Amino acid sequence: MNLKGKTIILGVCGGIAAYKAVELTRLLKKDGADVWVVMTRNAREFVAPLTFQTLSGNPVYSEMFLPPPAPPYKGGERGDMPHIDIAKKCNLLLIAPATANIIGKFAGGIADDLLSTLYLSVTSPVLIAPAMNNNMYANPVVKDNIKRLKGFNINFIDVGVGELACGDEGEGRLAEPDTILSRVRELLFNPPNPPFSKGVEGGLKGKTILVTAGPTHEAIDPVRFISNHSSGKTGYAVASAAQRRGGKVILISGPTNLAPPSGVKFIPVKSADDMRREVLRESENADVIVMAAAVSDFSPVSYSDKKIKKEERESITLELKKTPDILEEIQSSKLKAQSSKLIVGFALETEDIVKNAKEKLKNKHLDFIIANSVNSFGSDSNKVAIIDKKGNVEDIPLMPKDSIAEIILDKVAQILKKD
Ligand SMILES: Cc1cc2nc3c(=O)[nH]c(=O)nc-3n(C[C@H](O)[C@H](O)[C@H](O)COP(=O)(O)O)c2cc1C
């Protein structure tokens, strides 16, 4: 299903990431949407309206007050009211990038330009993709405005973490255009429940949920390690959603660029050995274990406590040994038997994805498993299959990892309810 027949108003604000809205316009058009771009005056400082006009094939609006219709008047002319006219045909109002300023205006009900007035006029869903400097994003006023808008069922796409246009590092990057597109599709074809409603009914109250996330680093010497591309996004999304649903959450994470969700017990680890130790200790009290970490399967047999100098040799051979199988240890360590824990595994494969995941599900006695391919590494969205004990395979289409986390926890809550 594509976006054919859907009218999307894309609000573009005055931030560096406005250039990414150009690619987003192209993707939305390619997917069949009728795209109408509304730029704030400040956005025009960053990208020329002609770029959006050419890509969208529609005029670009910015001004509230247009010149009156040309005389002679016949009487009854209402004049142009772009905020009403465009609002009427809109299926989704998407703001990308959304500045701290526009978020503040939306939260405060200020309508002093076309985009903020349009926001008050539309009856369609609204999706906001913020982008700003990390300090701006961390400012309590901005946080509070986002929280307030979420309370009005306004949808947000999480900002990314990393290098920002201003040169700083941290939270504040605009989500990637393909992630925004998949969220648009999801909102238009699969509207989620109102924010936080699942948190009340999510069935995790009083339960302890242990989540592992991220990669591990297996040290070769004090400066080098072997690892993998896991970003930790899925595990962090599960931890954050489980916490919202009322669970007590323990997040054990290998090194990532992500900020731990507030309110969870956060245990940072480095190596597979660290991960094993912490998981075995914490799993004692857990009712649910979600093993989303990409723990290294191998680690160097020996560690050099001095940096291996390249001047001293032409080549080196690294001997690797298998790392401990944490899932197997949980199963064999009586822990599971003692208190019927619900265990969810992940299988990351390059081939025969479902077949291999089914084998892992059986061998590790999991309650269900999420099968995914390596393409998901680092991306904000993923396409997975969930396989249960009976071998039923549920294909989940491409969607943000936040939404996949909700689906996983729906399934967890369902199983807990049955038990
Ligand atoms: C070079 C430059 C980059 C900016 N980038 C951002 C940004 O990424 N996010 C943001 O919230 N504000 C940013 N600002 C500040 C906004 O442009 C400013 O708050 C403006 O009032 C926003 O107007 P608008 O929301 O009507 O587009 C930037 C300003 C400059 C000069």
The ligand as an SDF file (V2000), in Angstrom:
LIG
                    3D

 31 33  0  0  0  0  0  0  0  0999 V2000
   22.0460   28.7140   11.2670 C   0  0  0  0  0  0  0  0  0  0  0  0
   20.8800   28.5090   12.1650 C   0  0  0  0  0  0  0  0  0  0  0  0
   20.4450   27.2190   12.4260 C   0  0  0  0  0  0  0  0  0  0  0  0
   19.3470   26.9940   13.2580 C   0  0  0  0  0  0  0  0  0  0  0  0
   18.9470   25.7020   13.4850 N   0  0  0  0  0  0  0  0  0  0  0  0
   17.9010   25.4780   14.3050 C   0  0  0  0  0  0  0  0  0  0  0  0
   17.4650   24.1600   14.5470 C   0  0  0  0  0  0  0  0  0  0  0  0
   17.9910   23.1750   14.0210 O   0  0  0  0  0  0  0  0  0  0  0  0
   16.4190   23.9710   15.3810 N   0  0  0  0  0  0  0  0  0  0  0  0
   15.7820   25.0210   16.0040 C   0  0  0  0  0  0  0  0  0  0  0  0
   14.8530   24.7810   16.7790 O   0  0  0  0  0  0  0  0  0  0  0  0
   16.1790   26.2850   15.7630 N   0  0  0  0  0  0  0  0  0  0  0  0
   17.2060   26.5580   14.9370 C   0  0  0  0  0  0  0  0  0  0  0  0
   17.5960   27.8290   14.7020 N   0  0  0  0  0  0  0  0  0  0  0  0
   16.8580   28.9240   15.3280 C   0  0  0  0  0  0  0  0  0  0  0  0
   15.5580   29.1830   14.5800 C   0  0  0  0  0  0  0  0  0  0  0  0
   15.8320   29.5530   13.2280 O   0  0  0  0  0  0  0  0  0  0  0  0
   14.7720   30.2790   15.2810 C   0  0  0  0  0  0  0  0  0  0  0  0
   14.3830   29.8360   16.5670 O   0  0  0  0  0  0  0  0  0  0  0  0
   13.5700   30.7170   14.4930 C   0  0  0  0  0  0  0  0  0  0  0  0
   12.8490   31.6720   15.2380 O   0  0  0  0  0  0  0  0  0  0  0  0
   12.6420   29.5520   14.1470 C   0  0  0  0  0  0  0  0  0  0  0  0
   11.5640   30.0370   13.3950 O   0  0  0  0  0  0  0  0  0  0  0  0
   10.4070   29.0910   12.8420 P   0  0  0  0  0  0  0  0  0  0  0  0
   10.0590   28.1340   13.9310 O   0  0  0  0  0  0  0  0  0  0  0  0
    9.2870   30.0330   12.5670 O   0  0  0  0  0  0  0  0  0  0  0  0
   10.9170   28.4550   11.5970 O   0  0  0  0  0  0  0  0  0  0  0  0
   18.6750   28.0890   13.8650 C   0  0  0  0  0  0  0  0  0  0  0  0
   19.1200   29.3860   13.5910 C   0  0  0  0  0  0  0  0  0  0  0  0
   20.2050   29.5820   12.7550 C   0  0  0  0  0  0  0  0  0  0  0  0
   20.6420   30.9990   12.4920 C   0  0  0  0  0  0  0  0  0  0  0  0
  1  2  1  0
  2  3  1  0
  2 30  2  0
  3  4  2  0
  4  5  1  0
  4 28  1  0
  5  6  2  0
  6  7  1  0
  6 13  1  0
  7  8  2  0
  7  9  1  0
  9 10  1  0
 10 11  2  0
 10 12  1  0
 12 13  2  0
 13 14  1  0
 14 15  1  0
 14 28  1  0
 15 16  1  0
 16 17  1  0
 16 18  1  0
 18 19  1  0
 18 20  1  0
 20 21  1  0
 20 22  1  0
 22 23  1  0
 23 24  1  0
 24 25  2  0
 24 26  1  0
 24 27  1  0
 28 29  2  0
 29 30  1  0
 30 31  1  0
M  END
$$$$
